[in-house]
Amino acid sequence: MNKKIINSLSFIIIIILIMLALSLKQTGNIPKYKIGEECIYKNYLGTAEVKNVQKTGESALQASVSGGPGYEGYEIKFSVQVNDDIIKEWAKEFINKEHLFLLANSWYPGIKYIKKYKIKKGNKYNCNIKIIEKGACTPILFEIEDIDITDYFESIK
């Protein structure tokens, strides 16, 4: 059964990456970079707002994944408002969608993490939006102030 869960999660991640690539491709303005180039980002200030916090079947499954965190996760959705009108069109289209909040290792946060960082629907946080200018790295990164995505205190080892 664990192998089925891992395969399912891998399939979902691949689908998400394909959807992201297709959504960027539709704009016709995808930046072209060489692999191995240094990645340079331009920073924009914005606000992230929590839209939804709920335990889903998928997020709860991570408790049973071999090598996983050992707790049921929660799906947190957020939106981002950017305080700058000079962002490129391809980036605006991606930013204006609802996003899934995950820890840096792709785990869903658990209830203790949610309580520690006081995450609830409607909360707003300052957010740094990094948009790639040069290189072949992740095109857009979000850094939400006061929330540490590498804080794995909740995992059971």
Secondary structure per residue as TSV (DSSP state, phi and psi in degrees):
chain	resnum	aa	ss	phi	psi
A	1	M	-	360.0	-38.6
A	2	N	H	-60.6	-35.9
A	3	K	H	-65.2	-37.2
A	4	K	H	-64.4	-41.1
A	5	I	H	-64.9	-45.7
A	6	I	H	-62.0	-43.6
A	7	N	H	-62.1	-40.9
A	8	S	H	-64.2	-44.9
A	9	L	H	-64.4	-40.3
A	10	S	H	-62.3	-43.1
A	11	F	H	-61.8	-43.2
A	12	I	H	-63.7	-42.9
A	13	I	H	-62.9	-42.0
A	14	I	H	-62.8	-43.5
A	15	I	H	-61.5	-43.1
A	16	I	H	-61.7	-44.0
A	17	L	H	-64.2	-39.3
A	18	I	H	-65.2	-42.5
A	19	M	H	-62.6	-40.6
A	20	L	H	-62.8	-46.0
A	21	A	H	-62.0	-42.6
A	22	L	H	-67.2	-39.1
A	23	S	H	-66.4	-37.1
A	24	L	H	-70.4	-37.4
A	25	K	H	-65.2	-34.7
A	26	Q	H	-62.6	-27.0
A	27	T	H	-75.0	-22.4
A	28	G	T	74.8	5.3
A	29	N	-	-121.0	34.2
A	30	I	-	-71.0	127.6
A	31	P	-	-65.3	142.8
A	32	K	-	-107.2	123.5
A	33	Y	-	-134.9	157.5
A	34	K	-	-88.5	139.6
A	35	I	T	-64.4	137.0
A	36	G	T	97.1	-12.5
A	37	E	-	-67.1	150.8
A	38	E	-	-64.2	139.3
A	39	C	-	-92.2	127.5
A	40	I	E	-123.7	130.2
A	41	Y	E	-115.3	150.4
A	42	K	E	-104.3	134.5
A	43	N	E	-95.7	139.2
A	44	Y	E	-129.3	141.0
A	45	L	E	-89.6	144.0
A	46	G	E	-159.5	-167.9
A	47	T	E	-131.8	133.2
A	48	A	E	-104.6	131.9
A	49	E	E	-119.9	129.5
A	50	V	E	-72.5	123.5
A	51	K	E	-98.8	-30.6
A	52	N	E	-162.1	141.6
A	53	V	E	-134.3	115.6
A	54	Q	E	-155.3	150.8
A	55	K	-	-83.5	128.8
A	56	T	-	-116.1	168.4
A	57	G	H	-57.2	-42.5
A	58	E	H	-66.8	-45.3
A	59	S	H	-68.7	-33.5
A	60	A	H	-69.6	-28.8
A	61	L	H	-62.8	-23.5
A	62	Q	G	-63.5	-18.3
A	63	A	G	-64.5	-27.2
A	64	S	G	-102.5	3.5
A	65	V	S	-77.5	127.7
A	66	S	T	-61.7	126.9
A	67	G	T	82.9	2.4
A	68	G	S	-82.5	-168.2
A	69	P	-	-75.4	-22.1
A	70	G	S	87.0	10.5
A	71	Y	S	-139.3	157.3
A	72	E	-	-75.4	139.5
A	73	G	-	-99.3	171.9
A	74	Y	-	-124.1	138.5
A	75	E	E	-84.7	122.3
A	76	I	E	-116.6	122.3
A	77	K	E	-108.2	140.6
A	78	F	E	-140.9	157.2
A	79	S	E	-118.6	161.2
A	80	V	E	-127.7	134.5
A	81	Q	E	-112.2	129.0
A	82	V	E	-101.4	138.8
A	83	N	S	-92.4	27.7
A	84	D	-	-143.6	127.4
A	85	D	T	-89.3	0.6
A	86	I	T	-99.7	16.4
A	87	I	-	-72.5	141.4
A	88	K	-	-62.1	148.6
A	89	E	H	-57.1	-44.5
A	90	W	H	-60.0	-34.6
A	91	A	H	-75.6	-38.7
A	92	K	H	-59.0	-42.0
A	93	E	H	-60.4	-40.7
A	94	F	H	-72.8	-45.4
A	95	I	H	-61.3	-36.8
A	96	N	T	-75.0	3.5
A	97	K	S	-93.6	165.5
A	98	E	-	-79.0	142.8
A	99	H	E	-122.1	152.8
A	100	L	E	-94.8	128.8
A	101	F	E	-89.6	123.1
A	102	L	-	-131.0	158.0
A	103	L	-	-70.3	167.4
A	104	A	T	-59.3	-27.4
A	105	N	T	-92.9	13.5
A	106	S	S	74.7	12.3
A	107	W	-	-80.0	152.5
A	108	Y	-	-78.1	143.6
A	109	P	-	-67.7	151.6
A	110	G	-	-99.5	179.6
A	111	I	H	-63.4	-35.6
A	112	K	H	-67.3	-38.5
A	113	Y	H	-63.7	-45.2
A	114	I	H	-60.0	-42.5
A	115	K	H	-68.6	-43.7
A	116	K	H	-58.1	-43.7
A	117	Y	T	-96.2	8.0
A	118	K	T	52.6	48.9
A	119	I	-	-89.7	121.4
A	120	K	-	-153.5	159.5
A	121	K	T	-53.9	131.9
A	122	G	T	94.9	-18.4
A	123	N	-	-64.8	142.2
A	124	K	E	-119.5	143.7
A	125	Y	E	-134.0	147.1
A	126	N	E	-64.3	143.4
A	127	C	E	-139.1	135.7
A	128	N	E	-101.0	121.0
A	129	I	E	-103.2	119.9
A	130	K	E	-105.0	120.2
A	131	I	E	-114.4	129.4
A	132	I	E	-64.2	136.4
A	133	E	E	-110.7	-31.4
A	134	K	E	-154.3	139.9
A	135	G	S	110.6	175.4
A	136	A	S	-115.6	43.2
A	137	C	S	-97.2	-173.7
A	138	T	-	-54.9	128.3
A	139	P	S	-63.6	-38.3
A	140	I	E	-138.2	132.0
A	141	L	E	-123.9	143.9
A	142	F	E	-113.7	131.2
A	143	E	E	-120.8	109.6
A	144	I	E	-91.0	121.6
A	145	E	T	-61.6	144.7
A	146	D	T	70.0	9.0
A	147	I	-	-126.0	117.3
A	148	D	-	-92.8	109.0
A	149	I	T	-77.8	-2.8
A	150	T	T	-107.0	14.2
A	151	D	-	-87.1	97.8
A	152	Y	-	-102.6	29.0
A	153	F	T	-57.7	-24.6
A	154	E	T	-82.4	-17.6
A	155	S	-	-71.7	148.0
A	156	I	-	-98.7	124.4
A	157	K	-	-125.6	360.0
